[in-house]
Amino acid sequence: NVKDTPLCSVIVPAFNEDEVIYETYKRLKTVLDGISAPYEILFVNDGSKDNTGAILSHICDNDKNIKLIEFSRNFGHQIAITAGMDYAKGDCIVVIDADLQDPPELIPQMIDEWKKGYDVVYGRRAERKGETFFKKATASLFYRFLKSMTEFDIPVDAGDFRLIDKKVCDAMKKIKERNRYVRGIISWLGFKQTAIYYTREKRLAGTTKY
């Protein structure tokens, strides 16, 4: 049914995030209910050893907009994102981590930019809270070193938090690269892109797992 096709699919890779995963679901649901259009949230449980899978199964059983992809073991962040893209049905697809450092509240703004004709709308970090000087310095060095090595434009200070058009997702599916760097591949494909600047928050709870 064409009417049931989601406007937006949101992919959330998760590995051992039982301390935050329900709050992530609630914030995403609040934001997406506000766009007044069909949506789906695809949680990818990347072989979690804690209660992440059980919590997500319960959410999925009680919310028809939620889908759950379960991995038999931990395959890694980039593979989890790729699996979500394989199953996403939306006209646009948003990738966001489960730890709430990237604000779900930015998704409507991303959709607005997409509607203006941009195929990729990526979040660019103007500030990174709760991270050590060493982490910030090495991240900054990495992005600039990577940019200097490549012949195409990979945005600096940008992670996987972004919106892509369905045609970008379809192009990604045709690439058989197994050791994936998703944000690099998206840049390499060459679609029209723009940035939204934001402040990256501290983790809501726990420590990074990826």
N, C-alpha and C positions, 0 to 999 in steps of 0.2 A: 504494500500500500504506500503510494508516494507520500501521502499526508503524514505517515508515521516515520518517514526518513528523518533522522535527527539533524537539526541544524548544526549542532556541535557535539563532537565526541571528545571526552577528556580522558587521557591515559595517565594512570597513576602507578608507577612501579613502586613496589614496597618490599623491603627485606627487614624482618625483625622490627616492626614499627608498632607493636601493640600498645605502646604508651601514648601514641598520638593519632592512630589511624581513625578512630571514631570521630575525633574532633575534625580531622581532615575531611571526612565524609560530610559532617554537618555544615562546615563552612562552604564546601563545594556545592552542596545541595541548596543552601540559602542563596548563593550567587546565581546558580543556574536556574532556579525557580524564578528568579527576577528577570530573566531575559525573555520570558513569555514565548518560548519556542521549544519544540521537542529537543531533548538532549539525552545523552547516555554517558555514564561514567564507567570506564573499564579499569578496574583494579587488577594489577598483575602481581600476584603473590610469588615472589622470586625465591621459592624454597625456604621460607621463614621457618625457624625452629621454635619460635615463641607462639603466642596466641593470635598473631596477625590473621592467619587463615581462618580460624574459628570466628573471629569478630567479623571478618569480611563475608563469610558464608551467612552469618545471621543477618547482616545488612542486606545482602543480595536476596535473601528469602523474603524480606519485608519491603523491598523497594524495587518496582519493576524497571526503573531507570538504571539500575546498577547491574553490571556484569562482572564476573570474576574469572580470571584466567589463572590456573594453578600450575606452577612448575613442580616437577618431581624433585628437583634440587636447585641450588643456587646457580643460575647461568650468567648472572651479571646484569648491571643496569642497562647497558645498550641493547642487549638481547631482549630484555623485558619491554623496553620501549618499542622495539621492532615487532614483538608479538602483539602488542596493543594496536599498532598500526595495521597489522594483518587482519584484525577483526573489526576495526573501527568503521562505522557506516556513515559518519557525519559528513556534511558538506565542508566543514572545517574540523581540524583536529588540534587539540591543545595537549601538550605534554607538561606535566607538573609533578615535582617530587612530593612524597607523602609527608615530609617533615615540617611543612608550613613555613619554611624560610622564604619561599616565593609566594606572594599573596594571591589567593584565588580571586580576590576582589578586582584584580586587574583584567580578568578575562573579558568582561563586557567591553572594555576599552580596546582590547585586542580585536574583538569581533567588529567593532566600529571601524578600525583601520582596515581590516579585511574587506569589509563592505565598500570601502573606498577604492579597492582594486589591488591591494597588496596581497601577494601569495604567501608571504612569510612575515609574521610579526613576532619579533623576538624581544624578550625582556633583557635589558642591559642594566647591569648593576652600577648605580651611581654611588652606593655606599654598602658596605658589608658589615653588619653588626655581629658581635659575639664571636669574632674570629681573631686569632692572634696576629701580631705583626708579621710573623714568619709565614703564616698561611696566606695573608693578603699579598705579601711581597712575592712569594713563589707563584701564586696564581697570576698576578700581573705579569711576571716575567714569562710564564708559560704561554699566555695568550699572545704576547708580543713576539716571542720567539717563533711560535707557530705561524703567525701572520707573515713574518719575514721569510719563512721557508716556502710558502705556497705562492702559486701564480694567480690564485683567485682570492676574493675577499672573504676571510673568516672574521666576523665581528669580534672585537676584543671585549672582555668583561661580560660575556654572555654565555649562559649555560644552556641546558636543554629546555628551559622554560620558554615555550614559544607556541604560537599558533601557525599551522600550515594549512593551505588549501587542499582539498581532496585530490586535485591533480598532482600536487607535490607528493602526497602520500602514495598515489598510484605509481609515480615515477620511482619512489623509494622501493616499492615492492619488486620492481624489475631488476634492481641491483642485487647481485648475488654475493656481495662481499660478506664474509662471515665474521671477521674481526672488525666490528663496526665502530666508527666514531660518528654518531648520527648527526650532530650539529655541523661537522665538517662536510659530510655528504650532502646535506641540505644546501649549504653554501655553494658547493661544487656544482650542483644542478643548475644554478643560475637564475632562479625565479626572482621576481620583483619583491624586494624585502624592505622593511623599515623597522625601527627600534622604538620601544617604549622604555623610558628610564624609571627605575624604582629603587627603593632601599631594601636590601635583602636582610631580613630579620634573623635574630637568633633562633635556634631550634626551640620548639615549644617544650619539648622534654627529651631526655635521653641523649645519646651521642650518635654521630654519623656511623652508618653501617657500611655504606658503599665506599 
